[in-house]
Amino acid sequence: MKINVEIDCTPAEARAFLGLPDVAPLNDHLVAEMQRRMDENMAAMQPDELMKTWTSFGVQAQDHFRKLMEAAVKP
């Protein structure tokens, strides 16, 4: 025996019917916080700032990275 039940409702109605919490306010807060943090850190995403950060590690970091990659490809 096979029974198919088709329910036509919105996601909000389905959540309410199943007793699930309404997380829309929490989601709105999370998105707003992420936007605020991205806006605050936008200067760090500039190419010149990234290059300053990457080059500040110096030759030692480049050598260490090269050695790490060489060790990864050795059998």
N, CA, C and O of each residue as an XYZ file, in Angstrom:
300
protein
N       0.854     -1.161      0.000
C       0.000      0.000      0.000
C       0.905      1.230      0.000
O       1.871      1.305      0.759
N       0.586      2.167     -0.839
C       1.364      3.390     -0.945
C       0.407      4.567     -0.819
O      -0.604      4.633     -1.519
N       0.727      5.486      0.070
C      -0.103      6.663      0.288
C       0.768      7.889      0.063
O       1.860      7.990      0.620
N       0.299      8.795     -0.732
C       0.979     10.065     -0.959
C       0.147     11.180     -0.348
O      -1.059     11.270     -0.579
N       0.800     12.022      0.429
C       0.130     13.171      1.025
C       0.852     14.411      0.520
O       2.067     14.538      0.672
N       0.117     15.300     -0.064
C       0.695     16.537     -0.572
C       0.156     17.696      0.242
O      -1.056     17.883      0.354
N       1.071     18.476      0.811
C       0.685     19.607      1.653
C       1.189     20.876      0.990
O       2.361     20.978      0.629
N       0.308     21.825      0.836
C       0.657     23.098      0.228
C       0.682     24.157      1.321
O      -0.363     24.620      1.779
N       1.896     24.534      1.735
C       2.027     25.563      2.758
C       3.368     26.268      2.580
O       4.259     25.796      1.874
N       3.476     27.398      3.237
C       4.720     28.156      3.183
C       5.718     27.536      4.162
O       5.316     26.776      5.044
N       7.010     27.844      4.025
C       7.986     27.340      4.994
C       7.657     27.766      6.427
O       7.842     26.986      7.361
N       7.176     28.990      6.605
C       6.821     29.460      7.951
C       5.668     28.651      8.515
O       5.675     28.304      9.696
N       4.688     28.348      7.695
C       3.557     27.531      8.152
C       4.014     26.118      8.496
O       3.544     25.539      9.475
N       4.916     25.564      7.711
C       5.421     24.214      7.985
C       6.194     24.186      9.303
O       6.033     23.257     10.095
N       7.030     25.196      9.541
C       7.768     25.260     10.806
C       6.817     25.345     11.989
O       7.003     24.658     12.993
N       5.788     26.196     11.868
C       4.819     26.339     12.957
C       4.068     25.028     13.185
O       3.840     24.638     14.331
N       3.686     24.355     12.120
C       2.958     23.097     12.236
C       3.797     22.025     12.915
O       3.284     21.241     13.713
N       5.105     21.990     12.595
C       5.996     20.999     13.176
C       6.518     21.397     14.557
O       7.204     20.614     15.213
N       6.196     22.603     14.993
C       6.630     23.055     16.311
C       8.069     23.536     16.349
O       8.668     23.620     17.422
N       8.627     23.850     15.198
C      10.002     24.345     15.147
C      10.035     25.827     15.475
O       9.078     26.545     15.184
N      11.112     26.292     16.072
C      11.187     27.714     16.442
C      11.355     28.607     15.217
O      11.878     28.183     14.187
N      10.906     29.837     15.349
C      11.085     30.835     14.306
C      12.466     31.453     14.491
O      12.685     32.214     15.433
N      13.389     31.132     13.608
C      14.766     31.611     13.744
C      15.040     32.846     12.893
O      16.192     33.259     12.761
N      14.007     33.435     12.317
C      14.197     34.618     11.469
C      14.871     35.767     12.221
O      15.794     36.370     11.675
N      14.454     36.101     13.455
C      15.142     37.184     14.167
C      16.617     36.868     14.436
O      17.473     37.746     14.335
N      16.901     35.632     14.773
C      18.288     35.229     15.004
C      19.096     35.328     13.718
O      20.235     35.795     13.733
N      18.519     34.896     12.616
C      19.195     34.980     11.325
C      19.439     36.433     10.928
O      20.514     36.769     10.431
N      18.450     37.291     11.144
C      18.614     38.710     10.828
C      19.751     39.319     11.640
O      20.548     40.097     11.116
N      19.822     38.965     12.917
C      20.887     39.481     13.774
C      22.252     38.982     13.296
O      23.215     39.747     13.241
N      22.325     37.705     12.953
C      23.576     37.121     12.482
C      24.054     37.791     11.197
O      25.237     38.106     11.060
N      23.146     38.006     10.269
C      23.514     38.649      9.006
C      23.969     40.088      9.246
O      24.940     40.542      8.641
N      23.275     40.800     10.123
C      23.670     42.181     10.431
C      25.057     42.220     11.071
O      25.863     43.092     10.745
N      25.341     41.286     11.975
C      26.652     41.235     12.621
C      27.744     40.911     11.609
O      28.823     41.501     11.656
N      27.478     39.988     10.705
C      28.462     39.658      9.673
C      28.728     40.856      8.772
O      29.876     41.117      8.414
N      27.684     41.582      8.405
C      27.865     42.771      7.573
C      28.685     43.821      8.306
O      29.552     44.461      7.711
N      28.413     44.004      9.610
C      29.158     44.987     10.390
C      30.638     44.613     10.430
O      31.499     45.472     10.235
N      30.938     43.347     10.679
C      32.336     42.914     10.744
C      33.030     43.036      9.395
O      34.201     43.409      9.328
N      32.316     42.725      8.326
C      32.917     42.856      6.998
C      33.219     44.313      6.693
O      34.269     44.631      6.136
N      32.299     45.200      7.057
C      32.536     46.624      6.827
C      33.739     47.115      7.623
O      34.533     47.909      7.118
N      33.885     46.647      8.872
C      35.010     47.075      9.698
C      36.337     46.565      9.152
O      37.353     47.249      9.275
N      36.348     45.392      8.559
C      37.596     44.784      8.093
C      37.831     44.962      6.597
O      38.702     44.307      6.024
N      37.076     45.828      5.972
C      37.193     46.007      4.527
C      38.585     46.513      4.141
O      39.081     46.187      3.062
N      39.215     47.298      5.003
C      40.543     47.826      4.679
C      41.556     46.689      4.546
O      42.486     46.777      3.745
N      41.381     45.635      5.319
C      42.320     44.520      5.247
C      42.173     43.735      3.958
O      43.057     42.948      3.619
N      41.092     43.925      3.237
C      40.859     43.200      1.997
C      41.457     43.914      0.786
O      41.431     43.381     -0.324
N      41.985     45.098      0.990
C      42.586     45.841     -0.110
C      43.871     45.144     -0.558
O      44.628     44.664      0.286
N      44.135     45.076     -1.868
C      45.330     44.367     -2.362
C      46.636     44.861     -1.760
O      47.514     44.056     -1.448
N      46.779     46.163     -1.592
C      48.037     46.665     -1.046
C      48.216     46.242      0.411
O      49.338     45.971      0.840
N      47.121     46.181      1.179
C      47.211     45.721      2.568
C      47.534     44.229      2.627
O      48.310     43.795      3.478
N      46.939     43.440      1.724
C      47.244     42.013      1.686
C      48.713     41.776      1.365
O      49.356     40.927      1.983
N      49.247     42.524      0.402
C      50.654     42.355      0.029
C      51.573     42.740      1.185
O      52.594     42.090      1.409
N      51.216     43.793      1.920
C      52.025     44.179      3.077
C      52.043     43.060      4.111
O      53.085     42.760      4.694
N      50.887     42.445      4.334
C      50.795     41.361      5.305
C      51.600     40.158      4.849
O      52.354     39.577      5.629
N      51.443     39.788      3.601
C      52.130     38.601      3.089
C      53.638     38.790      3.054
O      54.386     37.865      3.370
N      54.094     39.987      2.672
C      55.534     40.207      2.569
C      56.171     40.452      3.925
O      57.393     40.364      4.047
N      55.383     40.755      4.943
C      55.963     41.016      6.263
C      56.498     39.742      6.911
O      57.273     39.813      7.865
N      56.090     38.566      6.398
C      56.577     37.319      6.972
C      58.030     37.059      6.593
O      58.735     36.337      7.299
N      58.473     37.630      5.507
C      59.873     37.543      5.130
C      60.261     36.245      4.451
O      59.424     35.401      4.130
N      61.566     36.117      4.244
C      62.139     34.989      3.513
C      62.004     33.695      4.310
O      61.834     32.630      3.716
N      62.072     33.758      5.611
C      61.973     32.546      6.418
C      60.634     31.847      6.204
O      60.586     30.622      6.090
N      59.579     32.593      6.149
C      58.260     31.988      5.935
C      58.178     31.360      4.550
O      57.581     30.296      4.386
N      58.775     32.011      3.549
C      58.766     31.455      2.199
C      59.563     30.159      2.145
O      59.141     29.195      1.505
N      60.702     30.130      2.806
C      61.515     28.910      2.843
C      60.784     27.787      3.573
O      60.803     26.637      3.135
N      60.152     28.123      4.669
C      59.402     27.126      5.431
C      58.253     26.560      4.595
O      58.007     25.354      4.607
N      57.556     27.429      3.874
C      56.452     26.986      3.024
C      56.968     26.079      1.904
O      56.355     25.055      1.602
N      58.095     26.453      1.289
C      58.685     25.643      0.229
C      59.068     24.263      0.750
O      58.797     23.254      0.099
N      59.698     24.217      1.921
C      60.087     22.941      2.523
C      58.855     22.096      2.848
O      58.872     20.878      2.670
N      57.800     22.733      3.318
C      56.558     22.034      3.611
C      55.968     21.408      2.354
O      55.499     20.271      2.383
N      55.992     22.153      1.248
C      55.468     21.645     -0.007
C      56.339     20.513     -0.561
O      55.819     19.538     -1.104
N      57.656     20.643     -0.424
C      58.566     19.589     -0.871
C      58.347     18.304     -0.063
O      58.369     17.205     -0.619
N      58.140     18.446      1.218
C      57.885     17.275      2.066
C      56.546     16.618      1.721
O      56.391     15.404      1.858
N      55.589     17.419      1.278
C      54.270     16.876      0.957
C      54.293     16.046     -0.322
O      53.519     15.098     -0.450
N      55.165     16.384     -1.272
C      55.186     15.654     -2.550
C      56.146     14.459     -2.523
O      56.113     13.634     -3.436
N      56.985     14.350     -1.515
C      57.893     13.196     -1.437
C      57.112     11.963     -1.037
O      56.231     12.026     -0.179
N      57.439     10.825     -1.668
C      56.720      9.583     -1.319
C      57.066      9.042      0.038
O      56.533      8.010      0.445
